[in-house]
Amino acid sequence: MTAKIYEEWLSDPPRTIVVGKRAYASSLAFVLGAPLINASVLFAEPEVSDEGGFPLVLRELERVVFVSDTNETAADLLRWHEAGWRWIEKLSPDGEQHEVSILFVLPNGGDRNLPDALALGLGLEKIDPTTPGHGIARMGDSLGTLCATLAAIHPSDLPPLRARKAGDIRHAALRSLQNANTPENLTAAAQSVAECFHGHEYHLDLFCQQPSHRNGNQLRQWLREVVTGGVAPDKLEDIKSNLANWLQNG
């Protein structure tokens, strides 16, 4: 599936983009003078130009604002974030080295663990004003506070994010699980994952394909079985297939 590039972007490349779908997102986009796009658009491949390449319409992009509501989970927002970066990589001449500030605007109330879950998915301990590339605001913040938070975010490109995730013990444990090719290695990797997420097993949803919670539940149940019973050699291929269906690549 492809998404057509907005015509106005060709002549007036955006500096700010707001991603969301409800009234707050629409109002914020209007105030910021930014285009509003639905997150579902980001999951499509940008349409190539008549010349056969991607139009570099995000060359001046400085800020992306992801506006959540109570229906979105941390896994959803991380999926938006990943899809947004795929667009930036394709539609900016700087590709993965394009520097941008990303703000997550979260609803008042809701899941109080959402900021911590977002940080974990990004390979961070927490997201605060010193976090390169990312910030968090709430819908209850005044416009002045929200804009100040957005302005305070130090822009960052994609390689530091990838490096943080590569160095995070939880990300590394899951990669080892995906790469294990023997019953012994698979058992050891499963035990490592169980230890890394002990007491926070629900965070496994962040690393699962959609539907994230259902796949996370299946992964959690499997981990419990493997930690106590190991992996039978004749089940190896089936387990590898299940893991590929449950977990996101990388």
C-alpha positions in Angstrom: 0.0 0.0 0.0 1.3 3.5 -0.9 0.4 7.0 0.4 0.2 9.9 -2.0 2.5 12.8 -1.0 0.5 15.9 0.0 0.6 18.3 -3.0 1.2 21.4 -0.7 4.4 19.8 0.6 5.9 19.9 -2.8 5.8 23.7 -2.9 5.8 24.4 0.9 7.8 21.7 2.8 6.6 21.4 6.4 8.8 22.4 9.3 6.4 20.8 11.8 4.0 17.8 11.4 1.3 16.8 13.9 0.3 13.2 13.9 -3.1 12.3 15.4 -6.8 12.0 14.6 -9.0 13.7 17.1 -10.1 17.2 18.0 -7.1 18.0 20.2 -4.6 17.0 17.5 -6.6 19.0 14.9 -6.6 22.1 17.2 -2.9 21.8 18.0 -2.1 21.5 14.3 -4.1 24.6 13.6 -2.4 26.6 16.3 1.1 25.5 15.3 0.3 26.1 11.6 1.3 22.5 10.8 -0.3 19.8 8.7 -2.2 17.1 10.5 -1.9 13.6 9.3 -3.4 10.4 10.5 -1.0 7.8 11.9 -2.4 5.2 9.5 -0.9 7.2 6.6 2.6 6.7 8.0 2.2 2.9 7.8 2.0 3.1 4.0 4.9 3.5 1.7 5.3 7.0 0.4 4.4 7.2 -3.3 7.3 7.8 -5.7 7.4 10.8 -8.0 6.9 10.6 -11.7 10.7 10.5 -12.1 10.8 7.3 -10.1 12.3 8.6 -6.8 10.9 9.9 -3.5 10.3 13.6 -3.4 12.4 15.2 -0.7 9.6 17.1 0.9 10.7 16.6 4.5 14.1 18.3 3.9 13.1 21.2 6.2 11.3 19.2 8.9 12.3 20.2 12.4 9.5 18.9 14.7 7.1 16.0 14.8 4.3 16.0 17.4 2.6 12.6 18.1 -0.8 13.3 19.8 -2.2 10.3 21.6 -5.5 9.7 23.2 -6.7 7.1 25.8 -7.1 4.4 23.1 -3.4 4.4 22.2 -0.9 2.2 24.1 2.8 2.7 24.3 3.2 0.0 21.7 0.9 2.0 19.4 2.9 5.2 19.9 6.3 3.4 19.3 4.9 2.0 16.1 3.9 5.6 15.0 7.4 6.7 15.9 9.0 4.0 13.9 6.8 4.6 10.9 7.5 8.4 11.1 11.2 7.7 10.9 10.7 5.5 7.8 9.1 8.5 6.1 11.9 10.8 7.2 14.5 8.4 5.9 12.9 8.3 2.5 11.7 11.9 2.1 14.7 13.8 3.5 18.0 14.2 1.7 19.8 13.5 5.0 18.0 10.2 5.5 18.7 8.7 8.9 21.0 11.6 9.7 18.1 14.1 9.6 17.9 15.8 13.0 14.4 16.3 14.4 12.7 17.0 17.7 9.9 14.6 18.6 7.2 15.4 21.2 4.6 12.9 22.5 1.5 14.6 23.8 -0.3 12.3 26.2 -3.9 12.5 27.5 -4.6 13.6 31.0 -5.0 10.6 33.3 -5.0 7.3 31.5 -2.0 4.9 31.9 0.4 6.5 34.4 3.1 4.0 33.2 2.9 5.2 29.6 6.0 7.6 29.8 8.1 4.8 31.3 7.0 2.4 28.7 7.8 4.8 25.9 11.2 5.4 27.4 11.9 1.6 27.6 10.9 1.2 23.9 13.3 3.9 23.0 16.2 2.4 25.0 16.0 5.1 27.6 15.7 5.1 31.4 13.3 8.0 31.2 12.2 10.9 28.9 13.0 14.3 30.4 14.1 17.7 29.1 17.7 16.4 28.8 16.7 13.5 26.6 18.1 14.1 23.1 15.4 14.0 20.4 12.3 13.4 22.5 10.0 15.1 25.0 6.6 14.5 26.7 3.8 16.9 27.2 0.2 16.5 28.5 -3.0 17.7 27.0 -3.7 19.6 30.2 -0.6 21.7 29.7 -1.0 25.3 28.6 -0.1 26.1 25.0 2.8 28.1 26.3 4.1 25.2 28.4 3.7 22.7 25.5 5.5 25.0 23.1 8.3 25.5 25.6 8.7 21.8 26.0 8.8 21.3 22.3 11.4 24.1 21.9 13.6 22.7 24.6 14.0 19.3 22.9 17.5 18.9 21.5 17.1 17.6 17.9 18.6 14.2 17.2 19.0 11.9 14.2 18.4 8.2 14.1 21.8 6.5 14.7 22.0 7.5 18.4 18.5 6.0 18.9 19.6 2.8 17.3 22.8 2.7 19.3 20.9 3.2 22.6 18.5 0.4 21.7 21.4 -1.9 20.7 23.1 -1.3 24.1 20.0 -1.7 26.2 20.0 -5.0 28.1 16.3 -5.7 27.4 16.5 -5.1 23.7 19.7 -7.2 23.6 18.0 -10.1 25.4 15.1 -10.2 22.9 17.5 -10.1 20.0 19.4 -13.1 21.5 16.0 -14.9 21.8 15.2 -14.2 18.1 18.7 -15.3 17.0 18.9 -18.5 19.1 19.1 -21.6 16.9 19.5 -24.5 19.3 17.3 -25.8 22.2 20.0 -24.9 24.7 20.6 -21.4 23.4 16.9 -20.8 23.1 16.3 -21.9 26.7 19.1 -19.7 28.0 17.9 -16.7 26.0 14.3 -17.2 27.3 15.6 -17.3 30.8 17.5 -14.1 30.2 14.4 -12.3 28.8 12.4 -13.5 31.8 15.0 -12.1 34.2 15.2 -8.7 32.3 11.4 -8.2 32.4 10.8 -9.7 35.8 8.1 -7.7 37.5 7.4 -5.8 34.3 6.4 -8.6 32.0 3.6 -6.4 30.5 6.4 -4.4 28.8 6.9 -7.3 26.4 3.9 -5.9 24.5 6.2 -3.1 23.3 8.3 -5.5 21.3 5.5 -7.6 19.8 3.8 -7.3 16.5 0.1 -6.3 16.3 -2.1 -7.2 18.1 0.7 -6.4 20.6 -1.2 -7.4 23.8 -2.4 -10.8 22.5 1.0 -11.7 21.1 2.6 -10.4 24.4 0.3 -12.8 26.3 1.4 -15.7 24.2 5.0 -14.8 24.6 4.7 -14.5 28.4 3.0 -17.9 28.6 5.7 -19.5 26.5 8.4 -17.9 28.6 6.9 -19.4 31.8 6.8 -22.8 30.2 10.4 -22.7 28.9 11.9 -21.3 32.1 10.5 -24.3 34.0 10.6 -27.0 31.3 13.2 -26.1 28.7 12.9 -26.5 24.9 12.4 -30.0 23.4 14.5 -30.4 20.2 11.5 -31.6 18.1 9.7 -28.3 19.0 12.5 -26.0 17.9 11.2 -25.1 14.4 7.7 -24.5 15.7 9.0 -22.2 18.4 11.1 -20.2 16.0 8.1 -19.8 13.8 6.0 -18.6 16.8 8.7 -16.1 17.9 8.8 -14.7 14.4 5.1 -14.2 14.5 5.0 -12.7 18.0 8.1 -10.4 18.0 8.9 -7.4 15.9 12.0 -7.7 13.8 15.1 -6.4 15.5 
